Amino acid sequence: MKKRFMTGVVAAVTALAMSVSALAAGSIVGTIDMPNASTDKGTISLEPVAPGAYDDDLQKVVDEINDAKSSASVKAAFDGNLPSSLAYYTEKGLEVKGYDISGYKFLSPVMNLGVTGVQASAGNLVKVTFVANNMTDGMIVDILYYCAEHGWEVVKGVRVSGNQVAAYFHSVSAGTPVSLIYKLAAANGGNDNNGNTTTGTSKGNGTAVSPKTGQNSMIPVAGMAVVLLGIGAFAVVRSRKEI
């Protein structure tokens, strides 16, 4: 009877451990939230990237990014396909030609952003506001965007509220890849005109907090595994005493 009980405990713990590992190693799609979006001009759509949405080369890069681990950095997720030099744009226009994205991770999957009914340009910027409930204090959020004219670039994010960030686009289309990316700062701040992280007065305790993702679901699973391990250990100790 005791052997059967212990066998059941071991099996249950093993299954839970596998579940925890699967969650921890989850890809960007499935473990990171999809935000919502609105625009001040035209009609907007923000959807998961469908197979064959882009030309073969771009589709391959997007698919590889979304298949990367949720903990991967932006550089690592590109797997060598990231341009050697990225442009960094603010509402004022091009600010940095060779922007360093070291330290950035993904706050959202790469999504398909469509804005129609308006012609964006440097003189007619389109403001898009993203709502992402996994944003936290101390997080610098920018937008990784594939511009039809310039290729991959970074657009400065402007925090509107605790869960909203806006960006000004000089180019939009019926469908192009976009993703919210972030890096952590010591306190709430933003990016200066050179794309550098600046610090400011924190709304909380000044400590950077990682994003709230689907990985939080691992907590109860891991807790149950610990409980079962404790029960199993107690049963083993007690059985030895009775021998």
C-alpha angles and dihedrals in degrees: 000000000000091000090052091049093050091047089054092048092050091048092049093048091048092052092048092048090053090050091051091049092049092051093046092051094045119140125246090260108067099020101053121064125250110232127215124237143202134183138210092222135037127349122311136203129180116188142153113277110263123213110273094015093134138024115293098262096048092042091054092053093047093048092050091051094050091047092053120104114277089239093055120118118241090251093050093047091056087059094209095320095102114112114251090238127035126193119229117211131193130179087276093057135252110005105163127026097190104037118183113224095184110140095027121129132178121275091178138015118262103275136187110254118195126184117175136172094049137075109222122205141152087275095043108043120186115222115215120187118202124201111209117169092194093068113113138189116282092030122129107208124195134163126250106208138176108224116200090221103039106021121224114010140155121243118200115250119220114203109232097176141337092294104021132082127178130205134187116227125201091191132037135167143177090275135359136147119272135166137178110237129185146189128195126245131192090247139003109294139121143226122294122221090277092056093252121142114254128191129223142165110318120228088214132022096315093254120131114239126204117239122277103246138162087274088086086080088073092071099076091040092052090045092055090050090054091050092051092047089052092051091049093049091049091051092051093050092047094048091052091052091053093053 
